[in-house]
Amino acid sequence: MSKVHVKTGDSVVLLTGKYGDKFDKDGKRRVSKVLEVSPKEGKVIVEGINLVTKHVKPRRAGEQGGIVKAEAPLYACKVQLVCPKCGKPTRVGHKVLADGKKVRVCKKCGETF
């Protein structure tokens, strides 16, 4: 897999898995931010999702070790982009503008982002 439908900094919701049923107080799915994208593996790291505990050793004198919580990568097909204009989870379309620039398009409202 070489292409991923999300970019770093995008807002996404999780579709499946342990964190897929996390909802806000309003009853909407919890929106998180993409921290890192790995297109070669087809994985993304999402803020606050897929947390794992890592046992960290102190590397230098005086540095403290311990148990640290960190986000682990998950497959990009498990997340769906949230449109910044309409705020709904949507698929991504592409459109070429008159000046030859390729932009992403919301499939629900038709807005570019």
TIVO-650203 format. One line per 8 residues: number of its first residue (from 1); their letters; for each residue x, y, z of C-alpha. Coordinates in pm, 1 decimal, decimal comma. Layout:
N
NUM	A	X Y Z; ... .
***
This chain:
113
1	MSKVHVKT	0,0 0,0 0,0; 148,9 333,6 -97,8; -134,6 586,0 -62,8; -335,8 675,9 244,7; -655,7 881,2 240,7; -561,6 1088,9 548,4; -280,4 1335,8 612,7; -102,0 1446,4 927,7 .
9	GDSVVLLT	-318,4 1693,6 1120,2; -653,2 1567,5 981,9; -949,1 1511,0 1212,7; -1073,5 1152,1 1205,4; -1318,3 916,6 1375,9; -1249,1 551,5 1441,6; -1483,8 307,7 1269,2; -1401,1 -24,9 1431,4 .
17	GKYGDKFD	-1212,7 -179,7 1718,6; -1184,7 -113,4 2088,4; -1198,3 265,5 2049,1; -1458,9 268,1 1769,5; -1749,8 296,3 2010,6; -1619,1 597,6 2205,5; -1879,6 873,8 2202,0; -1890,8 1229,6 2335,5 .
25	KDGKRRVS	-2158,0 1359,8 2572,4; -2360,0 1470,8 2267,3; -2378,4 1113,3 2135,6; -2138,3 1184,6 1848,9; -1827,1 979,4 1781,8; -1509,3 1112,4 1939,7; -1301,4 1309,5 1690,5; -923,6 1272,8 1717,1 .
33	KVLEVSPK	-626,4 1419,7 1534,3; -380,8 1227,1 1315,3; -29,7 1265,2 1456,7; 168,8 1062,5 1205,5; 107,7 875,9 878,5; 309,1 581,6 747,4; 195,2 518,6 387,9; 444,9 237,2 332,1 .
41	EGKVIVEG	280,0 29,9 605,9; -67,1 178,2 551,8; -87,0 282,8 916,3; -160,8 599,7 1112,6; -100,7 715,7 1469,6; -404,9 889,1 1615,9; -402,0 1109,5 1926,8; -544,4 931,5 2233,4 .
49	INLVTKHV	-634,9 614,0 2041,1; -473,8 267,5 2066,4; -276,3 351,8 2380,0; -14,9 99,6 2489,7; 210,7 94,7 2794,5; 584,5 95,3 2733,6; 847,1 12,6 2992,9; 1120,6 273,9 2950,7 .
57	KPRRAGEQ	1470,7 233,9 3089,2; 1664,8 537,7 3206,8; 1924,1 614,3 2936,6; 2140,5 872,4 3114,5; 2243,0 922,5 3474,5; 1973,4 1109,8 3660,3; 1704,9 1030,9 3401,6; 1397,1 854,6 3529,9 .
65	GGIVKAEA	1256,1 534,0 3384,1; 913,1 385,7 3431,8; 593,5 294,5 3255,7; 486,1 535,8 2981,0; 159,8 541,2 2783,9; 205,4 597,5 2409,6; -6,6 576,6 2095,0; 53,7 273,3 1875,7 .
73	PLYACKVQ	-10,3 271,6 1498,9; -332,8 130,2 1356,5; -444,3 56,4 1002,3; -561,8 359,8 805,4; -869,1 172,6 680,3; -1008,6 183,3 1036,2; -1034,5 563,5 1041,4; -1260,6 797,0 848,6 .
81	LVCPKCGK	-1191,0 1162,1 775,3; -1414,5 1427,8 932,1; -1499,3 1715,9 698,3; -1386,3 2048,8 848,0; -1679,7 2230,8 680,5; -1982,7 2011,5 763,7; -1828,9 1820,5 1057,8; -1950,2 1479,9 936,5 .
89	PTRVGHKV	-1741,8 1165,8 881,5; -1702,8 1131,5 506,7; -1517,9 962,1 226,2; -1261,4 1162,4 32,7; -1297,5 1254,3 -332,6; -1045,1 1433,7 -550,6; -1093,8 1715,4 -797,3; -853,1 1890,9 -1030,6 .
97	LADGKKVR	-898,1 2268,0 -1035,3; -859,0 2491,6 -1342,2; -501,3 2579,4 -1247,2; -408,5 2207,9 -1238,4; -401,4 2178,5 -860,4; -546,6 1855,8 -716,8; -761,9 1905,5 -405,2; -956,3 1678,9 -171,2 .
105	VCKKCGET	-1337,0 1701,9 -175,1; -1597,7 1603,7 85,2; -1835,9 1345,2 -64,0; -2124,1 1466,4 157,5; -2121,1 1846,1 117,3; -1893,5 1884,9 -186,7; -1661,6 2137,7 -20,7; -1288,0 2133,3 -89,1 .
113	F	-1030,6 2108,1 187,3 .
***
